[in-house]
Amino acid sequence: MTEEELLKLYEKIDAGVKVAIAEAYEKHCRLGQSISIWRDGKIVSITAAEIPPLSNNDTI
């Protein structure tokens, strides 16, 4: 595989992961479930009400 092909593959994987995370956020909000995230070097749980809405420009 060439370096260019690998770069395209990495970009597709990255995009897929971001979609999956956004879908998980939405599902947890809809079901009222908390999530655990990494914040300031620690794992913290936040409630569904505290999950910030994601816009198309957000970096996950």
PyRosetta script that sets phi, psi and omega in degrees:
from pyrosetta import init, pose_from_sequence

init()
pose = pose_from_sequence("MTEEELLKLYEKIDAGVKVAIAEAYEKHCRLGQSISIWRDGKIVSITAAEIPPLSNNDTI")
pose.set_psi(1, 136.1)
pose.set_omega(1, 180.0)
pose.set_phi(2, -79.3)
pose.set_psi(2, 165.5)
pose.set_omega(2, 178.9)
pose.set_phi(3, -62.0)
pose.set_psi(3, -38.1)
pose.set_omega(3, 178.6)
pose.set_phi(4, -64.6)
pose.set_psi(4, -41.9)
pose.set_omega(4, 178.2)
pose.set_phi(5, -64.9)
pose.set_psi(5, -39.7)
pose.set_omega(5, 177.5)
pose.set_phi(6, -63.6)
pose.set_psi(6, -41.7)
pose.set_omega(6, 179.0)
pose.set_phi(7, -61.0)
pose.set_psi(7, -43.8)
pose.set_omega(7, 178.4)
pose.set_phi(8, -63.6)
pose.set_psi(8, -39.7)
pose.set_omega(8, 178.2)
pose.set_phi(9, -64.0)
pose.set_psi(9, -44.9)
pose.set_omega(9, 177.7)
pose.set_phi(10, -59.6)
pose.set_psi(10, -40.7)
pose.set_omega(10, 179.8)
pose.set_phi(11, -64.7)
pose.set_psi(11, -40.2)
pose.set_omega(11, 178.0)
pose.set_phi(12, -65.5)
pose.set_psi(12, -42.8)
pose.set_omega(12, 179.0)
pose.set_phi(13, -62.8)
pose.set_psi(13, -45.9)
pose.set_omega(13, 179.6)
pose.set_phi(14, -59.0)
pose.set_psi(14, -44.2)
pose.set_omega(14, 179.5)
pose.set_phi(15, -63.8)
pose.set_psi(15, -41.2)
pose.set_omega(15, 179.3)
pose.set_phi(16, -64.4)
pose.set_psi(16, -40.2)
pose.set_omega(16, 178.1)
pose.set_phi(17, -64.4)
pose.set_psi(17, -42.8)
pose.set_omega(17, 179.2)
pose.set_phi(18, -62.7)
pose.set_psi(18, -39.5)
pose.set_omega(18, 177.3)
pose.set_phi(19, -63.8)
pose.set_psi(19, -44.5)
pose.set_omega(19, -179.5)
pose.set_phi(20, -62.2)
pose.set_psi(20, -40.5)
pose.set_omega(20, 178.6)
pose.set_phi(21, -65.8)
pose.set_psi(21, -44.1)
pose.set_omega(21, 179.2)
pose.set_phi(22, -61.3)
pose.set_psi(22, -40.6)
pose.set_omega(22, 178.4)
pose.set_phi(23, -66.2)
pose.set_psi(23, -38.7)
pose.set_omega(23, 178.1)
pose.set_phi(24, -65.2)
pose.set_psi(24, -42.4)
pose.set_omega(24, 176.5)
pose.set_phi(25, -57.4)
pose.set_psi(25, -48.9)
pose.set_omega(25, -177.6)
pose.set_phi(26, -62.1)
pose.set_psi(26, -43.1)
pose.set_omega(26, -179.5)
pose.set_phi(27, -63.8)
pose.set_psi(27, -44.3)
pose.set_omega(27, 179.8)
pose.set_phi(28, -64.0)
pose.set_psi(28, -40.3)
pose.set_omega(28, 177.4)
pose.set_phi(29, -62.3)
pose.set_psi(29, -47.4)
pose.set_omega(29, -177.5)
pose.set_phi(30, -62.3)
pose.set_psi(30, -37.8)
pose.set_omega(30, -177.6)
pose.set_phi(31, -89.6)
pose.set_psi(31, -3.8)
pose.set_omega(31, 179.5)
pose.set_phi(32, 72.9)
pose.set_psi(32, 27.3)
pose.set_omega(32, -178.6)
pose.set_phi(33, -98.5)
pose.set_psi(33, 146.6)
pose.set_omega(33, 176.9)
pose.set_phi(34, -79.0)
pose.set_psi(34, 164.9)
pose.set_omega(34, 175.0)
pose.set_phi(35, -132.0)
pose.set_psi(35, 159.8)
pose.set_omega(35, 174.9)
pose.set_phi(36, -110.3)
pose.set_psi(36, 135.1)
pose.set_omega(36, -179.1)
pose.set_phi(37, -133.4)
pose.set_psi(37, 166.6)
pose.set_omega(37, 175.7)
pose.set_phi(38, -95.8)
pose.set_psi(38, 122.2)
pose.set_omega(38, -179.0)
pose.set_phi(39, -141.9)
pose.set_psi(39, 124.2)
pose.set_omega(39, 177.2)
pose.set_phi(40, 53.2)
pose.set_psi(40, 42.0)
pose.set_omega(40, 176.3)
pose.set_phi(41, 78.9)
pose.set_psi(41, 9.6)
pose.set_omega(41, -179.3)
pose.set_phi(42, -134.5)
pose.set_psi(42, 154.4)
pose.set_omega(42, 173.2)
pose.set_phi(43, -88.3)
pose.set_psi(43, 126.0)
pose.set_omega(43, 178.9)
pose.set_phi(44, -129.0)
pose.set_psi(44, 148.2)
pose.set_omega(44, 175.1)
pose.set_phi(45, -99.4)
pose.set_psi(45, 136.5)
pose.set_omega(45, 175.5)
pose.set_phi(46, -124.5)
pose.set_psi(46, 147.6)
pose.set_omega(46, -178.9)
pose.set_phi(47, -75.1)
pose.set_psi(47, 165.9)
pose.set_omega(47, 178.8)
pose.set_phi(48, -57.9)
pose.set_psi(48, -37.3)
pose.set_omega(48, -179.6)
pose.set_phi(49, -67.4)
pose.set_psi(49, -25.0)
pose.set_omega(49, -179.3)
pose.set_phi(50, -88.6)
pose.set_psi(50, -9.7)
pose.set_omega(50, -179.1)
pose.set_phi(51, -68.8)
pose.set_psi(51, 119.7)
pose.set_omega(51, -178.4)
pose.set_phi(52, -71.8)
pose.set_psi(52, 144.3)
pose.set_omega(52, 176.3)
pose.set_phi(53, -67.1)
pose.set_psi(53, 143.0)
pose.set_omega(53, 178.4)
pose.set_phi(54, -96.2)
pose.set_psi(54, 134.2)
pose.set_omega(54, 172.9)
pose.set_phi(55, -103.7)
pose.set_psi(55, 171.2)
pose.set_omega(55, 179.9)
pose.set_phi(56, -63.5)
pose.set_psi(56, -19.2)
pose.set_omega(56, -177.0)
pose.set_phi(57, -95.5)
pose.set_psi(57, -6.5)
pose.set_omega(57, -177.6)
pose.set_phi(58, -71.2)
pose.set_psi(58, 142.7)
pose.set_omega(58, 173.7)
pose.set_phi(59, -99.7)
pose.set_psi(59, 126.2)
pose.set_omega(59, -176.8)
pose.set_phi(60, -91.6)
pose.dump_pdb("model.pdb")
